Amino acid sequence: MHCHGYGPCRPSDVRGAIRRAVAGRGRTTGGPYDEEALSDALLVASELTTNAILHGGGITDFDVDVDGSAVRVSVSDRSDRLPVVSDPLDDQGRRRTGGRGWPIVCRLARDVRVSGLPSGGKRITAVVPVA
C-alpha cells in the first residue's frame, strides 16, 4: 500500500491493514488466530510507523501480508539512519521518555530486517506470529 496521493500514512492505517489481512486469511483458511498474538502484531506496526514518523522523515510506503501463521509488516521511510537502542536513563540518571519502540519490535517479532532503498531511505520488515 502506498501512502502517495492519499495523504500521510498513520499508524492506524497500518494497524487496520493488519486487522483486515488477518481476518481475511481466517475466513479463507478457516484457521484461528490468537488475539494476544494479533495484539503483538498491532503493537509492532504501531512502533514501526511511529518511529518512521518521528525519526525517519515520515512513512513513504507500507506492506502487510499474512504468510501462514505470521503477519509480515514492512514500513519504509525517508531516512538512511538505522534504528538504535537508547539508554533508558539520561546522564543524570533520570528516565528518558521514548526509546523503547525498537526493543519492543525486536522482542515481539520472529524476524526483523532493515534494508536500504535504492532511492534513499530504508525499509524495516518484521514477521510476527499470530497463530
All heavy atoms as an XYZ file, in Angstrom:
965
protein
N       0.843     -1.167      0.000
C       0.000      0.000      0.000
C       0.889      1.230      0.000
O       1.798      1.304      0.797
C      -0.876      0.023      1.235
C      -1.665     -1.209      1.442
S      -3.206     -0.787      2.193
C      -4.087     -2.256      1.823
N       0.595      2.122     -0.879
C       1.388      3.337     -0.951
C       0.674      4.465     -0.229
O      -0.542      4.523     -0.187
C       1.620      3.739     -2.414
C       2.454      2.758     -3.155
N       3.811      2.682     -2.992
C       2.124      1.791     -4.035
C       4.280      1.722     -3.761
N       3.272      1.161     -4.402
N       1.446      5.353      0.319
C       0.893      6.497      1.021
C       0.697      7.672      0.080
O       0.012      8.616      0.414
C       1.840      6.908      2.141
S       2.199      5.560      3.262
N       1.298      7.618     -1.078
C       1.261      8.731     -2.013
C      -0.159      8.982     -2.505
O      -0.879      8.060     -2.852
C       2.174      8.456     -3.219
C       3.550      8.037     -2.820
N       4.444      8.888     -2.233
C       4.164      6.834     -2.892
C       5.553      8.248     -1.990
N       5.406      7.000     -2.367
N      -0.555     10.237     -2.521
C      -1.845     10.608     -3.089
C      -3.012     10.455     -2.143
O      -4.111     10.873     -2.433
N      -2.811      9.838     -1.005
C      -3.904      9.624     -0.063
C      -3.665     10.356      1.247
O      -4.278     10.042      2.246
C      -4.086      8.131      0.218
C      -4.381      7.347     -1.029
C      -3.402      6.557     -1.614
C      -5.622      7.419     -1.636
C      -3.673      5.843     -2.768
C      -5.898      6.711     -2.790
C      -4.909      5.923     -3.346
O      -5.179      5.226     -4.487
N      -2.756     11.293      1.252
C      -2.403     11.971      2.484
C      -1.343     11.176      3.224
O      -0.942     10.106      2.798
N      -0.898     11.695      4.349
C       0.151     10.993      5.092
C      -0.378      9.694      5.692
O      -1.530      9.593      6.086
C       0.537     11.991      6.187
C      -0.625     12.903      6.318
C      -1.306     12.939      4.978
N       0.479      8.693      5.738
C       0.121      7.431      6.393
C       0.189      7.630      7.899
O       1.032      8.362      8.402
C       1.099      6.329      6.005
S       0.839      5.712      4.351
N      -0.683      6.931      8.576
C      -0.725      6.998     10.032
C      -0.579      5.578     10.587
O      -0.877      4.608      9.891
C      -2.052      7.590     10.486
C      -2.293      8.987      9.947
C      -3.710      9.399     10.245
N      -4.601      8.313      9.826
C      -5.721      8.499      9.137
N      -6.104      9.689      8.819
N      -6.469      7.473      8.791
N      -0.170      5.464     11.840
C      -0.112      4.133     12.450
C      -1.439      3.385     12.340
O      -1.457      2.174     12.107
C       0.268      4.422     13.902
C       1.083      5.682     13.806
C       0.399      6.491     12.715
N      -2.547      4.094     12.463
C      -3.855      3.427     12.392
C      -4.107      2.818     11.007
O      -4.814      1.814     10.896
C      -4.983      4.396     12.754
O      -5.012      5.483     11.849
N      -3.536      3.399      9.945
C      -3.681      2.829      8.598
C      -3.043      1.446      8.529
O      -3.606      0.513      7.956
C      -3.028      3.730      7.541
C      -3.674      5.097      7.446
O      -4.897      5.200      7.670
O      -2.944      6.059      7.154
N      -1.864      1.315      9.107
C      -1.147      0.044      9.069
C      -1.826     -0.970      9.991
O      -1.994     -2.133      9.628
C       0.341      0.235      9.431
C       1.092     -1.084      9.360
C       0.987      1.255      8.492
N      -2.259     -0.529     11.173
C      -2.971     -1.451     12.070
C      -4.253     -1.959     11.410
O      -4.584     -3.154     11.502
C      -3.282     -0.774     13.402
C      -2.055     -0.558     14.273
C      -2.423     -0.142     15.680
N      -3.334      0.986     15.738
C      -2.971      2.261     15.857
N      -1.691      2.585     15.919
N      -3.875      3.218     15.920
N      -4.983     -1.081     10.733
C      -6.199     -1.504     10.031
C      -5.900     -2.509      8.942
O      -6.650     -3.482      8.755
N      -4.804     -2.313      8.221
C      -4.420     -3.256      7.165
C      -4.099     -4.626      7.759
O      -4.438     -5.661      7.176
C      -3.226     -2.710      6.378
N      -3.468     -4.640      8.922
C      -3.167     -5.913      9.583
C      -4.458     -6.608      9.997
O      -4.649     -7.802      9.745
C      -2.244     -5.701     10.799
C      -0.834     -5.354     10.315
C      -2.224     -6.943     11.703
C       0.130     -4.977     11.406
N      -5.367     -5.872     10.601
C      -6.643     -6.480     11.018
C      -7.386     -7.083      9.824
O      -7.899     -8.203      9.897
C      -7.514     -5.434     11.699
C      -7.114     -5.134     13.115
C      -8.194     -4.292     13.809
N      -7.844     -4.066     15.181
C      -7.266     -2.968     15.636
N      -6.967     -1.985     14.811
N      -6.974     -2.845     16.916
N      -7.448     -6.324      8.724
C      -8.138     -6.817      7.525
C      -7.450     -8.050      6.951
O      -8.100     -9.017      6.565
C      -8.248     -5.717      6.473
C      -9.227     -4.614      6.842
C      -9.447     -3.630      5.711
N      -8.239     -2.932      5.299
C      -7.725     -1.871      5.919
N      -8.323     -1.363      6.985
N      -6.636     -1.293      5.469
N      -6.124     -8.038      6.902
C      -5.383     -9.171      6.329
C      -5.566    -10.429      7.175
O      -5.800    -11.514      6.636
C      -3.896     -8.822      6.212
N      -5.484    -10.300      8.489
C      -5.627    -11.462      9.364
C      -7.060    -11.980      9.313
O      -7.286    -13.185      9.216
C      -5.201    -11.114     10.808
C      -5.596    -12.217     11.782
C      -3.693    -10.871     10.866
N      -8.041    -11.085      9.340
C      -9.444    -11.515      9.262
C      -9.720    -12.188      7.922
O     -10.391    -13.222      7.862
C     -10.373    -10.325      9.466
N      -9.201    -11.641      6.839
C      -9.389    -12.231      5.520
C      -8.759    -13.602      5.413
O      -9.348    -14.532      4.867
N      -7.586    -13.749      5.959
C      -6.906    -15.048      5.937
C      -7.686    -16.070      6.763
O      -7.830    -17.221      6.374
C      -5.482    -14.903      6.464
C      -4.724    -16.181      6.499
C      -4.503    -16.737      5.120
N      -3.130    -17.124      5.006
C      -2.465    -17.194      3.889
N      -3.059    -16.912      2.764
N      -1.218    -17.532      3.867
N      -8.230    -15.620      7.890
C      -9.020    -16.517      8.728
C     -10.275    -17.004      8.023
O     -10.652    -18.174      8.124
N     -10.929    -16.119      7.267
C     -12.120    -16.515      6.515
C     -11.762    -17.491      5.397
O     -12.488    -18.421      5.108
C     -12.817    -15.283      5.922
C     -13.620    -14.496      6.939
C     -14.479    -13.448      6.266
N     -13.735    -12.496      5.460
C     -13.183    -11.376      5.925
N     -13.301    -11.059      7.202
N     -12.531    -10.566      5.123
N     -10.613    -17.259      4.758
C     -10.189    -18.101      3.639
C      -9.767    -19.488      4.097
O     -10.147    -20.491      3.504
C      -9.010    -17.429      2.895
O      -9.424    -16.143      2.459
C      -8.578    -18.255      1.705
N      -8.973    -19.547      5.160
C      -8.418    -20.828      5.591
C      -9.225    -21.489      6.695
O      -9.049    -22.677      6.949
C      -6.977    -20.647      6.106
O      -7.014    -19.833      7.286
C      -6.086    -20.030      5.056
N     -10.069    -20.711      7.359
C     -10.800    -21.251      8.496
C      -9.919    -21.419      9.717
O     -10.351    -21.900     10.751
N      -8.667    -21.002      9.593
C      -7.726    -21.134     10.704
C      -7.889    -20.015     11.712
O      -8.115    -18.867     11.346
N      -7.781    -20.342     12.996
C      -7.902    -19.314     14.029
C      -6.617    -18.517     14.173
O      -5.557    -18.937     13.724
C      -8.164    -20.134     15.289
C      -7.432    -21.409     15.042
C      -7.562    -21.661     13.550
N      -6.748    -17.383     14.793
C      -5.572    -16.615     15.171
C      -5.727    -16.260     16.632
O      -6.825    -16.226     17.175
C      -5.376    -15.378     14.292
C      -6.520    -14.388     14.362
C      -6.521    -13.381     15.313
C      -7.588    -14.464     13.478
C      -7.572    -12.485     15.389
C      -8.630    -13.572     13.548
C      -8.621    -12.583     14.512
O      -9.648    -11.699     14.597
N      -4.629    -16.024     17.266
C      -4.576    -15.734     18.686
C      -4.736    -14.221     18.878
O      -3.952    -13.450     18.325
C      -3.220    -16.229     19.208
C      -3.019    -16.002     20.687
O      -3.382    -14.935     21.196
O      -2.475    -16.910     21.330
N      -5.739    -13.815     19.664
C      -5.983    -12.380     19.894
C      -4.779    -11.696     20.521
O      -4.446    -10.569     20.167
C      -7.222    -12.178     20.779
C      -8.530    -12.275     20.055
C      -8.754    -11.137     19.051
O      -8.292    -10.002     19.270
O      -9.396    -11.405     18.032
N      -4.126    -12.360     21.454
C      -2.953    -11.768     22.100
C      -1.815    -11.602     21.093
O      -1.120    -10.586     21.080
C      -2.505    -12.636     23.276
C      -1.452    -11.968     24.132
C      -1.167    -12.769     25.391
O      -2.127    -13.219     26.046
O       0.029    -12.925     25.696
N      -1.644    -12.598     20.238
C      -0.603    -12.517     19.209
C      -0.941    -11.421     18.203
O      -0.048    -10.697     17.736
C      -0.439    -13.862     18.512
N      -2.222    -11.280     17.866
C      -2.622    -10.189     16.971
C      -2.305     -8.846     17.617
O      -1.825     -7.929     16.957
C      -4.103    -10.281     16.624
C      -4.658     -9.149     15.764
C      -3.927     -9.059     14.423
C      -6.151     -9.325     15.545
N      -2.511     -8.733     18.920
C      -2.165     -7.501     19.635
C      -0.669     -7.213     19.519
O      -0.263     -6.056     19.383
C      -2.552     -7.597     21.108
O      -3.941     -7.645     21.247
N       0.154     -8.269     19.572
C       1.600     -8.088     19.398
C       1.909     -7.525     18.013
O       2.718     -6.602     17.869
C       2.347     -9.412     19.575
C       2.365     -9.907     21.013
O       2.002     -9.136     21.927
O       2.746    -11.082     21.207
N       1.255     -8.080     16.986
C       1.481     -7.596     15.619
C       1.043     -6.143     15.476
O       1.713     -5.340     14.814
C       0.734     -8.481     14.617
N      -0.063     -5.781     16.105
C      -0.547     -4.388     16.047
C       0.419     -3.453     16.768
O       0.665     -2.333     16.306
C      -1.951     -4.290     16.634
C      -3.029     -5.068     15.884
C      -4.338     -5.054     16.672
C      -3.227     -4.527     14.479
N       0.978     -3.901     17.880
C       1.954     -3.085     18.602
C       3.219     -2.893     17.774
O       3.761     -1.781     17.695
C       2.279     -3.716     19.956
C       3.309     -2.990     20.819
C       2.902     -1.539     21.080
C       3.510     -3.739     22.135
N       3.699     -3.956     17.146
C       4.880     -3.851     16.281
C       4.607     -2.848     15.161
O       5.443     -1.980     14.869
C       5.289     -5.227     15.717
C       6.283     -5.085     14.572
C       5.879     -6.090     16.823
N       3.435     -2.921     14.543
C       3.085     -1.977     13.472
C       3.062     -0.549     13.995
O       3.565      0.373     13.333
C       1.720     -2.345     12.886
N       2.499     -0.347     15.178
C       2.462      0.997     15.766
C       3.863      1.532     16.012
O       4.155      2.700     15.726
C       1.684      0.984     17.090
O       0.325      0.785     16.869
N       4.731      0.687     16.542
C       6.099      1.126     16.828
C       6.860      1.451     15.549
O       7.546      2.473     15.472
C       6.843      0.070     17.653
C       6.317     -0.122     19.050
C       6.390      1.131     19.918
O       7.215      2.030     19.627
O       5.631      1.206     20.889
N       6.746      0.589     14.539
C       7.456      0.846     13.280
C       6.975      2.137     12.623
O       7.781      2.928     12.132
C       7.285     -0.330     12.324
C       8.000     -1.628     12.688
C       7.664     -2.714     11.670
C       9.499     -1.417     12.791
N       5.664      2.339     12.594
C       5.142      3.532     11.926
C       5.423      4.794     12.728
O       5.776      5.826     12.148
C       3.630      3.400     11.647
O       2.951      3.062     12.857
C       3.357      2.323     10.613
N       5.300      4.715     14.041
C       5.596      5.888     14.873
C       7.062      6.268     14.745
O       7.395      7.455     14.618
C       5.223      5.609     16.340
O       3.818      5.334     16.412
C       5.545      6.799     17.227
N       7.953      5.270     14.756
C       9.380      5.564     14.589
C       9.668      6.169     13.217
O      10.508      7.072     13.096
C      10.218      4.303     14.800
C      10.311      3.919     16.252
O       9.980      4.689     17.148
N      10.757      2.698     16.510
N       8.981      5.680     12.179
C       9.175      6.254     10.843
C       8.755      7.721     10.816
O       9.404      8.551     10.181
C       8.389      5.451      9.803
N       7.682      8.040     11.517
C       7.199      9.428     11.566
C       8.145     10.297     12.396
O       8.541     11.385     11.969
C       5.768      9.477     12.125
C       4.797      8.837     11.130
C       5.354     10.906     12.448
C       3.421      8.532     11.701
N       8.525      9.823     13.576
C       9.339     10.636     14.490
C      10.806     10.740     14.082
O      11.435     11.771     14.284
C       9.270     10.056     15.911
C       7.926     10.121     16.605
C       8.001      9.420     17.963
C       7.465     11.555     16.759
N      11.358      9.665     13.550
C      12.807      9.618     13.296
C      13.186      9.423     11.833
O      14.351      9.576     11.493
C      13.449      8.490     14.107
C      13.105      8.507     15.550
N      13.519      9.498     16.406
C      12.343      7.658     16.297
C      13.049      9.258     17.617
N      12.321      8.150     17.578
N      12.223      9.048     10.986
C      12.556      8.681      9.613
C      12.034      9.624      8.545
O      12.061      9.290      7.367
N      11.502     10.769      8.934
C      11.016     11.718      7.934
C       9.651     11.372      7.367
O       9.222     11.933      6.368
N       8.958     10.432      7.982
C       7.614     10.069      7.537
C       7.578      8.723      6.836
O       8.586      8.224      6.347
N       6.399      8.142      6.821
C       6.183      6.851      6.169
C       6.046      7.095      4.666
O       5.241      7.914      4.250
C       4.892      6.185      6.695
C       4.967      6.006      8.207
C       4.646      4.852      5.992
C       3.627      5.701      8.843
N       6.828      6.382      3.875
C       6.715      6.518      2.423
C       5.966      5.356      1.790
O       5.473      5.472      0.671
C       8.107      6.637      1.771
O       8.888      5.488      2.138
C       8.814      7.910      2.232
N       5.901      4.232      2.503
C       5.230      3.052      1.958
C       5.068      2.048      3.088
O       5.817      2.074      4.064
C       6.099      2.443      0.847
C       5.377      1.385      0.024
O       4.136      1.378     -0.006
O       6.076      0.569     -0.604
N       4.070      1.188      2.954
C       3.965      0.063      3.876
C       3.327     -1.106      3.155
O       2.646     -0.940      2.153
C       3.219      0.421      5.161
C       1.728      0.588      5.012
C       0.863     -0.498      5.175
C       1.182      1.824      4.744
C      -0.508     -0.343      5.055
C      -0.187      1.991      4.624
C      -1.038      0.904      4.781
N       3.581     -2.289      3.695
C       3.034     -3.503      3.110
C       2.704     -4.453      4.246
O       3.462     -4.552      5.218
C       4.062     -4.134      2.166
C       3.487     -5.297      1.397
O       2.356     -5.187      0.898
O       4.167     -6.330      1.301
N       1.573     -5.129      4.128
C       1.143     -6.103      5.122
C       0.760     -7.373      4.387
O       0.057     -7.328      3.383
C      -0.071     -5.575      5.925
C      -0.644     -6.655      6.818
C       0.309     -4.345      6.739
N       1.239     -8.514      4.906
C       0.910     -9.796      4.301
C       0.817    -10.843      5.394
O       1.587    -10.813      6.361
C       2.006    -10.182      3.301
C       1.688    -11.457      2.548
O       0.512    -11.667      2.195
O       2.610    -12.242      2.330
N      -0.143    -11.734      5.265
C      -0.235    -12.870      6.175
C       0.373    -14.054      5.452
O      -0.045    -14.410      4.355
C      -1.698    -13.166      6.577
C      -1.753    -14.387      7.494
C      -2.319    -11.962      7.261
N       1.383    -14.624      6.063
C       2.097    -15.756      5.474
C       2.011    -16.916      6.445
O       2.732    -16.945      7.452
C       3.540    -15.351      5.208
C       4.332    -16.428      4.499
O       3.722    -17.361      3.957
O       5.571    -16.328      4.495
N       1.109    -17.852      6.183
C       0.925    -18.968      7.100
C       0.374    -18.475      8.427
O      -0.690    -17.890      8.492
N       1.142    -18.675      9.481
C       0.687    -18.296     10.816
C       1.330    -17.005     11.315
O       1.371    -16.761     12.512
C       0.993    -19.430     11.791
O       2.389    -19.643     11.846
N       1.830    -16.183     10.402
C       2.503    -14.952     10.803
C       2.072    -13.779      9.919
O       1.654    -13.960      8.778
C       4.018    -15.128     10.715
N       2.196    -12.593     10.482
C       1.971    -11.356      9.733
C       3.331    -10.759      9.425
O       4.194    -10.661     10.295
C       1.149    -10.341     10.563
C       1.116     -8.985      9.894
C      -0.258    -10.848     10.783
N       3.522    -10.371      8.173
C       4.737     -9.665      7.763
C       4.329     -8.222      7.512
O       3.484     -7.942      6.660
C       5.334    -10.258      6.503
C       6.609     -9.525      6.058
C       7.174    -10.055      4.765
N       7.476    -11.474      4.832
C       6.804    -12.422      4.177
N       5.788    -12.115      3.401
N       7.136    -13.693      4.302
N       4.912     -7.298      8.275
C       4.628     -5.880      8.085
C       5.938     -5.179      7.735
O       6.961     -5.396      8.376
C       3.958     -5.245      9.333
C       4.815     -5.390     10.569
C       3.619     -3.785      9.100
N       5.888     -4.392      6.662
C       7.053     -3.626      6.222
C       6.681     -2.162      6.197
O       5.609     -1.795      5.698
C       7.486     -4.044      4.818
O       7.884     -5.389      4.804
N       7.559     -1.325      6.724
C       7.346      0.119      6.743
C       8.596      0.782      6.174
O       9.707      0.489      6.612
C       7.060      0.628      8.174
C       6.928      2.141      8.197
C       5.809     -0.042      8.749
N       8.387      1.671      5.208
C       9.501      2.402      4.600
C       9.430      3.857      5.024
O       8.341      4.419      5.209
C       9.426      2.324      3.078
O       9.484      0.984      2.651
N      10.623      4.479      5.150
C      10.684      5.902      5.474
C      11.804      6.563      4.678
O      12.463      5.920      3.866
C      10.824      6.126      6.990
C      12.123      5.593      7.579
O      13.186      5.674      6.920
O      12.089      5.098      8.716
N      12.003      7.843      4.912
C      12.953      8.634      4.124
C      14.388      8.620      4.656
O      15.295      9.098      4.002
C      12.469     10.081      4.061
C      11.220     10.258      3.268
C      10.749     11.724      3.281
N       9.611     11.879      2.416
C       8.352     11.661      2.789
N       8.081     11.288      4.017
N       7.364     11.820      1.930
N      14.590      8.094      5.851
C      15.891      8.196      6.499
C      16.754      6.955      6.243
O      16.269      5.838      6.243
C      15.712      8.362      8.010
O      16.958      8.329      8.664
N      18.063      7.195      6.087
C      19.025      6.106      5.965
C      19.527      5.654      7.337
O      20.217      4.643      7.438
C      20.227      6.547      5.126
C      19.842      6.832      3.679
O      18.944      6.153      3.159
O      20.440      7.751      3.091
N      19.202      6.412      8.394
C      19.662      6.074      9.749
C      19.050      4.770     10.215
O      17.858      4.562     10.119
C      19.258      7.173     10.741
C      20.206      8.335     10.757
C      19.897      9.322     11.868
N      19.871      8.673     13.180
C      19.019      8.998     14.138
N      18.129      9.948     13.961
N      19.064      8.385     15.295
N      19.893      3.907     10.755
C      19.432      2.636     11.287
C      18.827      2.842     12.673
O      19.228      3.758     13.399
C      20.594      1.654     11.380
C      21.259      1.292     10.057
C      22.448      0.379     10.296
C      20.268      0.659      9.109
N      17.876      1.994     13.053
C      17.309      2.096     14.400
C      18.398      1.850     15.446
O      19.332      1.073     15.218
C      16.278      0.970     14.448
C      16.029      0.587     13.041
C      17.259      0.926     12.277
N      18.256      2.502     16.587
C      19.212      2.333     17.678
C      18.454      2.089     18.975
O      17.312      2.494     19.133
C      20.135      3.559     17.851
C      21.022      3.753     16.639
C      19.330      4.810     18.127
N      19.135      1.433     19.887
C      18.597      1.236     21.226
C      19.162      2.352     22.099
O      20.370      2.550     22.154
C      19.002     -0.142     21.787
C      18.533     -0.301     23.220
C      18.453     -1.247     20.911
N      18.273      3.100     22.736
C      18.694      4.195     23.610
C      18.755      3.731     25.050
O      17.970      2.878     25.473
C      17.693      5.360     23.527
O      17.622      5.849     22.225
N      19.684      4.294     25.798
C      19.758      4.024     27.222
C      18.489      4.583     27.864
O      18.102      5.725     27.579
C      20.995      4.710     27.803
C      21.280      4.291     29.225
O      20.323      4.073     29.994
O      22.463      4.190     29.576
N      17.823      3.811     28.713
C      16.583      4.308     29.319
C      16.806      5.451     30.305
O      15.864      6.157     30.670
C      16.003      3.083     30.027
C      17.144      2.151     30.217
C      18.122      2.450     29.113
N      18.064      5.670     30.715
C      18.361      6.749     31.654
C      19.238      7.800     30.981
O      20.113      7.483     30.190
C      19.089      6.196     32.881
C      18.368      5.101     33.669
C      19.250      4.603     34.805
C      17.030      5.580     34.178
N      19.013      9.064     31.339
C      19.855     10.127     30.797
C      21.129     10.244     31.645
O      21.359      9.452     32.560
C      19.085     11.452     30.702
C      18.703     12.039     32.054
O      19.231     11.587     33.099
O      17.871     12.959     32.063
N      21.949     11.258     31.362
C      23.230     11.421     32.050
C      23.077     11.674     33.553
O      23.995     11.425     34.331
C      24.031     12.567     31.425
C      24.457     12.243     30.008
O      24.534     11.039     29.667
O      24.700     13.183     29.230
N      21.920     12.202     33.968
C      21.668     12.463     35.383
C      20.937     11.304     36.067
O      20.528     11.423     37.218
C      20.830     13.743     35.551
C      21.594     15.023     35.270
C      21.743     15.259     33.769
O      20.843     14.991     33.005
N      22.896     15.768     33.361
N      20.737     10.187     35.349
C      20.082      9.026     35.931
C      18.563      9.083     35.915
O      17.901      8.253     36.526
N      18.005     10.070     35.198
C      16.539     10.177     35.098
C      16.056      9.349     33.911
O      16.747      9.223     32.907
C      16.128     11.638     34.905
C      16.498     12.523     36.082
C      16.136     13.936     35.764
N      16.936     14.339     34.604
C      17.357     15.572     34.352
N      17.043     16.545     35.152
N      18.087     15.836     33.291
N      14.844      8.810     34.059
C      14.244      8.028     32.961
C      13.964      8.916     31.762
O      13.442     10.007     31.904
C      12.946      7.384     33.409
C      13.163      6.277     34.383
C      12.050      5.241     34.242
N      12.388      4.045     34.978
C      13.092      3.043     34.484
N      13.509      3.065     33.250
N      13.371      1.992     35.227
N      14.333      8.430     30.595
C      14.040      9.130     29.348
C      12.636      8.762     28.888
O      12.171      7.654     29.127
C      14.982      8.702     28.233
C      16.403      9.057     28.415
C      17.182      8.555     27.192
N      18.586      8.532     27.443
C      19.418      9.508     27.081
N      18.965     10.556     26.469
N      20.698      9.406     27.349
N      12.003      9.690     28.185
C      10.765      9.334     27.508
C      11.154      8.748     26.162
O      12.136      9.147     25.546
C       9.858     10.563     27.293
O      10.585     11.542     26.544
C       9.422     11.149     28.616
N      10.410      7.781     25.710
C      10.708      7.158     24.423
C      11.887      6.211     24.505
O      12.401      5.894     25.574
N      12.283      5.741     23.333
C      13.437      4.860     23.244
C      13.138      3.390     23.486
O      14.042      2.572     23.549
N      11.865      3.050     23.624
C      11.524      1.664     23.908
C      10.955      0.924     22.697
O      10.775     -0.286     22.723
C      10.515      1.609     25.048
C      11.135      2.053     26.358
C      10.088      2.229     27.435
N      10.646      2.798     28.637
C      10.856      4.084     28.834
N      10.563      4.954     27.904
N      11.364      4.514     29.960
N      10.653      1.636     21.630
C       9.999      1.038     20.470
C      10.810     -0.033     19.770
O      10.291     -1.117     19.474
N      12.061      0.240     19.493
C      12.878     -0.726     18.761
C      13.065     -2.020     19.562
O      12.917     -3.111     19.005
C      14.203     -0.089     18.356
C      15.029     -0.977     17.485
C      16.256     -1.469     17.758
C      14.675     -1.504     16.195
N      16.704     -2.269     16.729
C      15.746     -2.300     15.758
C      13.568     -1.375     15.377
C      15.743     -2.972     14.545
C      13.557     -2.047     14.165
C      14.630     -2.833     13.756
N      13.365     -1.958     20.868
C      13.441     -3.208     21.631
C      12.121     -3.981     21.647
O      12.134     -5.221     21.625
C      13.824     -2.753     23.044
C      14.519     -1.455     22.833
C      13.823     -0.817     21.664
N      10.993     -3.288     21.660
C       9.685     -3.962     21.605
C       9.548     -4.705     20.283
O       9.144     -5.874     20.250
C       8.538     -2.948     21.805
C       8.495     -2.489     23.257
C       7.195     -3.546     21.378
C       7.546     -1.335     23.514
N       9.884     -4.045     19.186
C       9.803     -4.683     17.867
C      10.679     -5.929     17.840
O      10.239     -7.008     17.426
C      10.213     -3.696     16.748
C      10.411     -4.414     15.416
C       9.188     -2.581     16.615
N      11.904     -5.807     18.306
C      12.844     -6.935     18.262
C      12.418     -8.082     19.165
O      12.672     -9.246     18.853
C      14.251     -6.460     18.621
S      14.938     -5.343     17.379
N      11.752     -7.776     20.250
C      11.311     -8.832     21.168
C      10.083     -9.576     20.643
O       9.980    -10.788     20.775
C      11.009     -8.241     22.534
C      10.557     -9.290     23.510
C      10.311     -8.712     24.882
N       9.707     -9.720     25.724
C      10.313    -10.302     26.722
N      11.544     -9.985     27.017
N       9.692    -11.200     27.446
N       9.137     -8.864     20.041
C       7.877     -9.478     19.624
C       7.949    -10.150     18.252
O       7.177    -11.064     17.981
C       6.750     -8.448     19.627
C       6.385     -7.872     20.992
C       5.294     -6.823     20.839
C       5.968     -8.967     21.957
N       8.839     -9.687     17.403
C       8.920    -10.229     16.040
C       9.817    -11.459     16.002
O      10.818    -11.545     16.714
C       9.444     -9.170     15.082
N       9.439    -12.397     15.159
C      10.245    -13.604     14.951
C      11.462    -13.282     14.086
O      12.513    -13.897     14.216
C       9.364    -14.652     14.285
C      10.067    -15.924     13.924
C       9.128    -16.952     13.376
N       8.692    -16.552     12.038
C       7.577    -16.976     11.467
N       6.761    -17.768     12.086
N       7.269    -16.582     10.255
N      11.311    -12.310     13.201
C      12.376    -11.929     12.278
C      12.241    -10.437     12.007
O      11.126     -9.952     11.789
C      12.228    -12.729     10.981
C      13.344    -12.478      9.987
O      14.479    -12.185     10.416
O      13.091    -12.582      8.775
N      13.339     -9.709     12.051
C      13.342     -8.276     11.749
C      14.491     -8.011     10.789
O      15.621     -8.440     11.040
C      13.523     -7.409     13.020
C      13.525     -5.937     12.671
C      12.461     -7.712     14.057
N      14.180     -7.301      9.699
C      15.218     -6.956      8.718
C      15.126     -5.476      8.369
O      14.036     -4.943      8.204
C      15.043     -7.783      7.453
C      15.241     -9.254      7.720
C      14.949    -10.099      6.519
N      14.928    -11.487      6.930
C      15.804    -12.379      6.536
N      16.753    -12.040      5.714
N      15.711    -13.622      6.958
N      16.289     -4.869      8.244
C      16.378     -3.478      7.829
C      17.152     -3.454      6.527
O      18.252     -4.014      6.439
C      17.113     -2.617      8.881
C      17.170     -1.166      8.434
C      16.449     -2.741     10.252
N      16.574     -2.831      5.499
C      17.265     -2.765      4.216
C      17.180     -1.346      3.663
O      16.166     -0.664      3.818
C      16.677     -3.776      3.227
O      15.283     -3.641      3.146
N      18.276     -0.938      3.043
C      18.304      0.361      2.383
C      17.506      0.304      1.088
O      17.377     -0.756      0.468
N      16.965      1.446      0.704
C      16.204      1.537     -0.541
C      17.043      2.217     -1.619
O      17.822      3.122     -1.313
C      14.913      2.328     -0.301
C      13.955      1.701      0.724
C      12.804      2.645      1.017
C      13.454      0.368      0.212
N      16.908      1.810     -2.867
C      17.710      2.384     -3.944
C      17.575      3.903     -4.059
O      18.538      4.585     -4.385
C      17.175      1.710     -5.209
C      16.465      0.498     -4.743
C      16.009      0.766     -3.347
N      16.397      4.424     -3.759
C      16.177      5.868     -3.880
C      16.467      6.609     -2.589
O      16.205      7.807     -2.475
C      14.730      6.134     -4.314
O      13.836      5.579     -3.357
N      17.027      5.913     -1.597
C      17.289      6.507     -0.290
C      16.211      6.097      0.693
O      15.121      5.697      0.322
N      16.547      6.180      1.947
C      15.623      5.737      2.969
C      15.830      4.266      3.273
O      16.781      3.641      2.801
N      14.926      3.733      4.072
C      15.052      2.335      4.461
C      13.685      1.694      4.568
O      12.663      2.365      4.616
C      15.785      2.204      5.798
C      15.023      2.755      6.978
C      15.845      2.640      8.250
C      15.255      3.461      9.374
N      15.116      4.880      9.109
N      13.711      0.377      4.616
C      12.506     -0.427      4.790
C      12.780     -1.400      5.923
O      13.788     -2.107      5.911
C      12.195     -1.179      3.504
C      10.945     -2.043      3.561
C      10.694     -2.605      2.157
N       9.416     -3.249      2.041
C       8.264     -2.620      1.761
N       8.249     -1.318      1.592
N       7.146     -3.291      1.663
N      11.893     -1.402      6.912
C      12.010     -2.339      8.026
C      10.869     -3.333      7.917
O       9.706     -2.944      7.808
C      11.975     -1.617      9.383
C      13.149     -0.625      9.489
C      12.026     -2.636     10.531
C      13.179      0.174     10.767
N      11.221     -4.606      7.934
C      10.235     -5.680      7.836
C      10.313     -6.519      9.088
O      11.405     -6.936      9.503
C      10.507     -6.559      6.592
O      10.448     -5.731      5.426
C       9.489     -7.681      6.484
N       9.144     -6.755      9.696
C       9.057     -7.573     10.893
C       8.015     -8.667     10.658
O       6.951     -8.399     10.105
C       8.668     -6.720     12.088
N       8.339     -9.879     11.081
C       7.428    -11.004     10.969
C       6.990    -11.375     12.376
O       7.823    -11.702     13.231
C       8.105    -12.206     10.271
C       7.138    -13.386     10.198
C       8.598    -11.804      8.879
N       5.666    -11.327     12.609
C       5.126    -11.581     13.943
C       4.139    -12.748     13.871
O       3.159    -12.669     13.120
C       4.407    -10.320     14.494
C       3.915    -10.567     15.910
C       5.306     -9.100     14.434
N       4.365    -13.812     14.638
C       3.414    -14.925     14.641
C       2.052    -14.490     15.183
O       1.986    -13.725     16.145
C       4.058    -15.937     15.604
C       5.493    -15.528     15.710
C       5.515    -14.054     15.482
N       0.976    -14.992     14.567
C      -0.380    -14.647     15.037
C      -1.235    -15.899     15.270
O      -2.391    -15.771     15.644
C      -1.112    -13.686     14.078
C      -0.464    -12.328     14.067
C      -1.233    -14.254     12.685
N      -0.702    -17.081     15.044
C      -1.489    -18.306     15.266
C      -0.686    -19.292     16.075
O       0.506    -19.203     16.200
C      -1.885    -18.929     13.939
